[in-house]
Amino acid sequence: MSAPATRAERAVPAPGHASRRRTRTVAAALAGAVVVLFFCKVLLGTFVVSLPDFLAVLGGRTIQGVSFIVMDDRLPAAVVGILAGAAFGASGSTFQTLLRNPLASPDVIGVGYGSAAAAVVGILVFSLQGPALGALAFFGGLAVALALYALADSGRHTGGRLILMGIGFAAMLQAVINYLLTRTDVRTAGEALHWLVGSLNTSTWERAGILAAALAVLFPLAAFASARLRILALGDDSAAALGLNVRATRLGIVVVGVALCAAAISVTGPLAFVAFLSGPIARMLCGGRPSLLCSALTGAVLVLGAEFAGSNAFGATSLPVGVVTGALGAPFLLWLLVRSNSRGTGG
């Protein structure tokens, strides 16, 4: 870490004691909610698993029926749900804080569609899976993010112009996805469509391991970037005066945000609006202050809660988690748009 950057970080006022205490309290409550939803996902459902049986299976004991349900079905899905939700939440918060706009999540500005379109090309054209698919999703999202970054003059235009550009990119990429789906056979197209909806049904321990390894690298980078975000919040001129390389820092934060989103998309598909919802909800809970940790935990709560509701709240019908999060996110997006317009912040 360079000396100017260190001085810059010290020059930024730290949040007050009451604010830090509230953030810690919110983080603890969200972590508790994640634990509760984790056990709901693993133990409850059409077949109820008792806690003693669950602990016995974890200890290596084989119980007919229970072992498969826990170790091969519910537990991998719960682990992937936590990891993917945290990745989406952290990515959304990073973009929203960097661009100073609650609408600037990967879902809305087209970055998620860039990763999704690249992944669909990998699935339909090259039959990719695993790390190769994740790498392609990353570069697809990064390409869209860099294009938006350049068109928005290195991210300076954070109002309606950037949002509209992102919506335009998303529309174009959606057209590319639809074209690819019409050019492949029905079975392969059905598999791709199932992936595009976003689901935890295909979760495996291998995919959980890949996602965990990626996040083990990306979360420390995101935490490091969050300190720079506080400096950028002072404005470009003030940040530069404090010794921060504004353009390089902003570009690095964009890359980290894209990587978080793409890593999750490559495993679960694009879970609609999780990245969009997590940041604003966490900010409201924390009294208006952004928190990377609380945003990540909020994302995990949303994914696990939506997965449990989709699997158990509609009788015999099981809905993919992406359908439930999409139903939650659409009204919230409309509410934010109306509120932004009424305050005159939409352009």
C-alpha positions as CSV (number, residue, x, y, z in Angstrom):
1,M,0.0,0.0,0.0
2,S,1.5,3.4,-1.0
3,A,2.0,6.1,1.5
4,P,-0.3,8.6,-0.2
5,A,-3.2,6.1,-0.2
6,T,-2.6,5.5,3.5
7,R,-2.7,9.2,4.3
8,A,-5.8,9.5,2.2
9,E,-7.6,6.8,4.1
10,R,-6.6,8.5,7.4
11,A,-8.0,11.8,6.1
12,V,-11.5,10.4,5.6
13,P,-13.6,10.7,8.7
14,A,-14.5,7.4,10.3
15,P,-18.1,6.7,11.1
16,G,-19.2,7.5,14.6
17,H,-19.4,5.1,17.4
18,A,-23.2,4.8,17.3
19,S,-23.1,4.2,13.5
20,R,-20.5,1.4,13.9
21,R,-22.5,-0.1,16.7
22,R,-25.6,-0.1,14.6
23,T,-23.8,-1.7,11.7
24,R,-22.4,-4.4,13.9
25,T,-25.9,-5.1,15.3
26,V,-27.4,-5.3,11.8
27,A,-24.6,-7.6,10.6
28,A,-25.1,-9.9,13.6
29,A,-28.9,-10.0,13.0
30,L,-28.4,-10.7,9.3
31,A,-25.9,-13.5,10.1
32,G,-28.5,-15.0,12.5
33,A,-31.1,-14.8,9.8
34,V,-28.7,-16.6,7.4
35,V,-28.2,-19.4,10.0
36,V,-31.9,-19.8,10.6
37,L,-32.7,-19.9,6.9
38,F,-29.8,-22.3,6.3
39,F,-31.3,-24.8,8.8
40,C,-34.8,-24.2,7.3
41,K,-33.5,-25.1,3.8
42,V,-31.6,-28.2,5.0
43,L,-34.1,-29.6,7.5
44,L,-37.6,-28.6,6.3
45,G,-39.5,-29.4,3.2
46,T,-41.6,-32.2,1.8
47,F,-39.4,-34.6,3.7
48,V,-38.5,-33.2,7.2
49,V,-35.0,-34.1,8.5
50,S,-34.6,-34.2,12.2
51,L,-31.7,-32.3,13.7
52,P,-30.2,-35.5,15.3
53,D,-30.3,-37.2,11.9
54,F,-28.8,-34.2,10.3
55,L,-25.9,-34.1,12.8
56,A,-25.4,-37.9,12.4
57,V,-25.2,-37.6,8.6
58,L,-22.6,-34.7,9.0
59,G,-20.7,-37.0,11.3
60,G,-20.4,-39.6,8.6
61,R,-23.2,-41.9,9.4
62,T,-25.3,-43.3,6.5
63,I,-29.1,-43.1,7.0
64,Q,-31.2,-44.4,4.1
65,G,-32.9,-41.6,2.3
66,V,-31.7,-38.9,4.7
67,S,-28.0,-39.0,3.6
68,F,-28.9,-38.4,0.0
69,I,-31.4,-35.6,0.7
70,V,-28.9,-33.8,3.0
71,M,-25.5,-34.3,1.4
72,D,-26.4,-34.4,-2.3
73,D,-29.5,-32.2,-2.5
74,R,-30.2,-29.6,0.3
75,L,-26.8,-29.0,1.8
76,P,-25.0,-28.1,-1.4
77,A,-27.9,-25.9,-2.5
78,A,-27.8,-24.1,0.9
79,V,-24.1,-23.5,0.7
80,V,-24.2,-22.3,-2.9
81,G,-27.2,-20.1,-2.0
82,I,-25.2,-18.4,0.8
83,L,-22.1,-17.9,-1.3
84,A,-23.9,-16.7,-4.4
85,G,-26.2,-14.4,-2.5
86,A,-23.2,-12.8,-0.7
87,A,-21.4,-12.4,-4.0
88,F,-24.4,-10.7,-5.7
89,G,-25.0,-8.5,-2.6
90,A,-21.4,-7.4,-2.4
91,S,-21.3,-6.7,-6.2
92,G,-24.5,-4.7,-6.2
93,S,-23.3,-2.6,-3.2
94,T,-19.9,-2.0,-4.8
95,F,-21.5,-0.7,-8.0
96,Q,-24.1,1.4,-6.3
97,T,-21.6,3.0,-3.9
98,L,-19.1,3.6,-6.7
99,L,-21.6,5.2,-9.1
100,R,-23.6,6.9,-6.2
101,N,-26.9,5.7,-7.6
102,P,-29.2,3.0,-6.1
103,L,-30.2,1.9,-9.6
104,A,-26.7,1.2,-10.7
105,S,-26.6,-2.5,-9.9
106,P,-25.2,-5.2,-12.3
107,D,-28.8,-6.3,-13.0
108,V,-30.0,-2.9,-14.2
109,I,-26.9,-1.5,-16.0
110,G,-26.4,-4.5,-18.2
111,V,-23.3,-6.1,-16.5
112,G,-25.2,-9.1,-15.4
113,Y,-26.6,-9.5,-19.0
114,G,-23.0,-9.4,-20.3
115,S,-22.0,-12.3,-18.0
116,A,-25.2,-14.1,-18.9
117,A,-24.9,-13.7,-22.6
118,A,-21.3,-14.9,-22.5
119,A,-22.2,-17.8,-20.4
120,V,-25.1,-18.8,-22.8
121,V,-22.6,-18.7,-25.7
122,G,-20.3,-20.9,-23.7
123,I,-23.1,-23.4,-22.9
124,L,-24.8,-23.5,-26.3
125,V,-21.8,-23.1,-28.6
126,F,-18.8,-24.5,-26.7
127,S,-20.6,-26.8,-24.1
128,L,-18.5,-25.2,-21.4
129,Q,-18.9,-25.9,-17.7
130,G,-17.1,-25.2,-14.4
131,P,-14.2,-22.8,-14.3
132,A,-14.1,-22.2,-18.1
133,L,-17.7,-21.1,-18.0
134,G,-17.0,-18.8,-15.0
135,A,-14.1,-17.2,-16.9
136,L,-16.2,-16.6,-20.0
137,A,-19.0,-15.1,-17.8
138,F,-16.4,-12.8,-16.1
139,F,-15.0,-11.5,-19.4
140,G,-18.5,-11.0,-20.8
141,G,-19.5,-8.9,-17.8
142,L,-16.2,-7.1,-17.8
143,A,-16.5,-6.1,-21.5
144,V,-20.0,-4.6,-20.8
145,A,-18.7,-2.8,-17.7
146,L,-15.7,-1.3,-19.5
147,A,-17.9,-0.2,-22.4
148,L,-20.3,1.6,-20.0
149,Y,-17.3,3.0,-18.0
150,A,-15.8,4.5,-21.2
151,L,-19.2,5.9,-22.5
152,A,-19.9,7.4,-19.1
153,D,-16.6,9.2,-19.1
154,S,-14.9,6.9,-16.5
155,G,-18.0,6.6,-14.4
156,R,-18.5,10.4,-13.8
157,H,-22.1,10.4,-15.2
158,T,-24.0,8.6,-12.5
159,G,-27.5,9.7,-13.2
160,G,-30.1,8.7,-15.8
161,R,-27.7,8.8,-18.7
162,L,-25.7,5.8,-17.3
163,I,-28.8,3.9,-16.3
164,L,-30.3,4.4,-19.8
165,M,-27.1,3.2,-21.5
166,G,-27.1,0.2,-19.2
167,I,-30.7,-0.6,-20.1
168,G,-29.8,-0.3,-23.8
169,F,-26.9,-2.7,-23.4
170,A,-29.2,-5.1,-21.5
171,A,-31.7,-5.0,-24.3
172,M,-29.1,-5.7,-27.0
173,L,-27.7,-8.6,-25.0
174,Q,-31.1,-10.0,-24.3
175,A,-31.7,-10.0,-28.1
176,V,-28.4,-11.9,-28.6
177,I,-29.5,-14.5,-26.0
178,N,-32.9,-14.9,-27.7
179,Y,-31.2,-15.3,-31.1
180,L,-28.9,-18.0,-29.8
181,L,-31.8,-19.9,-28.1
182,T,-33.7,-19.9,-31.5
183,R,-30.7,-21.4,-33.3
184,T,-30.2,-24.4,-31.1
185,D,-32.1,-27.6,-30.5
186,V,-35.1,-27.6,-28.1
187,R,-33.4,-29.7,-25.4
188,T,-30.3,-27.6,-25.3
189,A,-32.3,-24.4,-25.4
190,G,-34.4,-25.7,-22.5
191,E,-31.3,-26.3,-20.4
192,A,-30.1,-22.8,-21.2
193,L,-33.4,-21.3,-20.3
194,H,-33.5,-23.1,-17.0
195,W,-30.1,-21.7,-16.3
196,L,-31.1,-18.2,-17.3
197,V,-34.0,-18.2,-14.8
198,G,-31.6,-18.7,-12.0
199,S,-31.8,-21.7,-9.8
200,L,-30.0,-23.7,-7.0
201,N,-31.3,-27.0,-8.2
202,T,-28.1,-27.9,-10.0
203,S,-25.9,-27.1,-7.0
204,T,-23.1,-29.6,-6.4
205,W,-20.2,-29.7,-4.0
206,E,-17.9,-29.2,-7.0
207,R,-19.7,-26.0,-7.9
208,A,-19.8,-24.9,-4.3
209,G,-16.0,-25.4,-4.1
210,I,-15.4,-23.4,-7.3
211,L,-17.5,-20.5,-6.0
212,A,-15.9,-20.7,-2.5
213,A,-12.4,-20.5,-4.0
214,A,-13.3,-17.6,-6.2
215,L,-14.9,-15.7,-3.3
216,A,-11.9,-16.4,-1.1
217,V,-9.9,-14.2,-3.4
218,L,-12.6,-11.7,-4.3
219,F,-14.0,-10.8,-0.9
220,P,-10.7,-9.5,0.5
221,L,-10.3,-7.5,-2.6
222,A,-13.8,-6.1,-2.3
223,A,-13.1,-5.2,1.4
224,F,-9.9,-3.4,0.3
225,A,-11.9,-1.6,-2.4
226,S,-14.5,-0.5,0.1
227,A,-12.0,1.7,1.9
228,R,-11.2,3.4,-1.4
229,L,-14.9,3.9,-2.0
230,R,-15.0,6.1,1.1
231,I,-12.4,8.3,-0.4
232,L,-14.0,8.5,-3.8
233,A,-17.2,9.5,-2.0
234,L,-15.5,12.8,-1.3
235,G,-15.4,13.6,-5.0
236,D,-12.7,13.1,-7.7
237,D,-10.8,16.3,-7.0
238,S,-10.7,15.8,-3.2
239,A,-9.7,12.1,-3.7
240,A,-6.9,13.1,-6.1
241,A,-5.7,15.8,-3.7
242,L,-5.4,13.1,-1.0
243,G,-3.1,11.1,-3.3
244,L,-5.5,8.6,-4.8
245,N,-5.2,7.6,-8.5
246,V,-8.9,8.1,-9.2
247,R,-9.1,6.5,-12.6
248,A,-7.1,3.4,-11.8
249,T,-8.9,3.0,-8.5
250,R,-12.3,3.3,-10.1
251,L,-11.3,0.8,-12.8
252,G,-10.0,-1.7,-10.2
253,I,-13.3,-1.5,-8.2
254,V,-15.3,-2.1,-11.4
255,V,-13.3,-5.2,-12.1
256,V,-13.8,-6.6,-8.6
257,G,-17.6,-5.9,-8.8
258,V,-17.9,-7.6,-12.1
259,A,-15.9,-10.6,-10.9
260,L,-18.2,-11.0,-7.9
261,C,-21.3,-10.9,-10.1
262,A,-19.8,-13.2,-12.8
263,A,-18.6,-15.8,-10.3
264,A,-22.1,-16.2,-8.9
265,I,-23.8,-16.1,-12.3
266,S,-21.5,-18.9,-13.6
267,V,-22.8,-21.2,-10.8
268,T,-26.5,-20.2,-10.3
269,G,-27.4,-18.3,-13.4
270,P,-28.5,-14.6,-13.1
271,L,-30.6,-14.5,-10.0
272,A,-32.8,-11.5,-10.8
273,F,-32.5,-8.4,-8.6
274,V,-30.5,-9.9,-5.8
275,A,-27.6,-7.5,-6.4
276,F,-30.1,-4.7,-6.9
277,L,-32.0,-5.2,-3.7
278,S,-29.2,-6.1,-1.3
279,G,-27.4,-2.7,-1.2
280,P,-30.4,-0.5,-0.6
281,I,-31.9,-2.8,2.0
282,A,-28.6,-3.0,3.9
283,R,-28.2,0.7,3.7
284,M,-31.7,1.3,5.1
285,L,-31.0,-1.1,8.0
286,C,-27.7,0.6,8.7
287,G,-29.2,4.0,8.9
288,G,-28.2,5.2,5.5
289,R,-24.6,4.1,5.5
290,P,-23.3,1.6,2.9
291,S,-21.8,-1.6,4.4
292,L,-20.2,-4.3,2.2
293,L,-20.6,-6.9,4.9
294,C,-24.3,-6.2,5.5
295,S,-25.0,-6.1,1.8
296,A,-23.4,-9.5,1.4
297,L,-25.4,-10.9,4.3
298,T,-28.5,-9.4,2.9
299,G,-27.9,-11.1,-0.4
300,A,-27.5,-14.4,1.3
301,V,-30.7,-13.9,3.2
302,L,-32.6,-13.0,0.0
303,V,-31.4,-16.0,-1.9
304,L,-32.0,-18.5,1.0
305,G,-35.4,-17.0,1.8
306,A,-36.5,-17.0,-1.9
307,E,-35.2,-20.5,-2.3
308,F,-37.1,-21.8,0.7
309,A,-40.3,-19.9,-0.3
310,G,-40.1,-21.1,-3.9
311,S,-39.7,-24.7,-2.7
312,N,-42.4,-24.8,0.0
313,A,-44.9,-21.9,-0.3
314,F,-46.7,-23.0,-3.5
315,G,-47.8,-26.5,-2.7
316,A,-46.8,-29.1,-5.2
317,T,-45.3,-26.4,-7.5
318,S,-41.7,-25.6,-6.9
319,L,-40.5,-22.2,-8.3
320,P,-36.8,-21.5,-9.1
321,V,-35.2,-19.0,-6.8
322,G,-34.7,-16.5,-9.7
323,V,-38.5,-16.3,-10.3
324,V,-39.1,-15.4,-6.6
325,T,-36.3,-12.8,-6.5
326,G,-37.6,-11.3,-9.8
327,A,-41.1,-11.0,-8.3
328,L,-39.6,-9.2,-5.3
329,G,-37.3,-7.0,-7.2
330,A,-39.6,-5.6,-9.9
331,P,-41.9,-3.6,-7.6
332,F,-38.8,-2.3,-5.7
333,L,-37.3,-1.1,-8.9
334,L,-40.4,0.8,-9.8
335,W,-40.6,2.3,-6.4
336,L,-37.0,3.5,-6.6
337,L,-37.6,5.0,-10.1
338,V,-40.7,6.9,-8.8
339,R,-38.8,8.1,-5.8
340,S,-35.8,9.2,-7.9
341,N,-38.0,11.0,-10.3
342,S,-40.0,12.8,-7.6
343,R,-36.7,14.0,-6.0
344,G,-35.3,15.1,-9.4
345,T,-32.3,12.6,-9.2
346,G,-33.1,10.5,-12.1
347,G,-31.2,12.5,-14.7
